[in-house]
Amino acid sequence: MRFLIGIAIGAGVGYILGTRDGRERYDEIVASVSDLVGEEMVAQVTEFLDQGASEIRKAASEGLEEAASEVVETAGNGDNGEND
């Protein structure tokens, strides 16, 4: 999510710096962004995506822990995983 926010900010800054409209256009853009960020729907979507990302991180962490435990167990047994 931070990546997308960074892209949006970068695009906005690039547009503002590249435009010749000056202060009026800048004020218009700032007002639009402020309105968008303040909307309830945006807050709900952001919260939903944050919760989803947390669940994905937790699942990935648990999977990595399980895989690491299996590797340690296999290494401790002297078993290289091959059937003779």
Summary of the structure (lengths in Angstrom):
residues: 84
radius of gyration: 24.0
end to end distance: 48.9
largest distance: 76.9
contacts: 153
relative contact order: 0.06
helix: 85%
strand: 0%
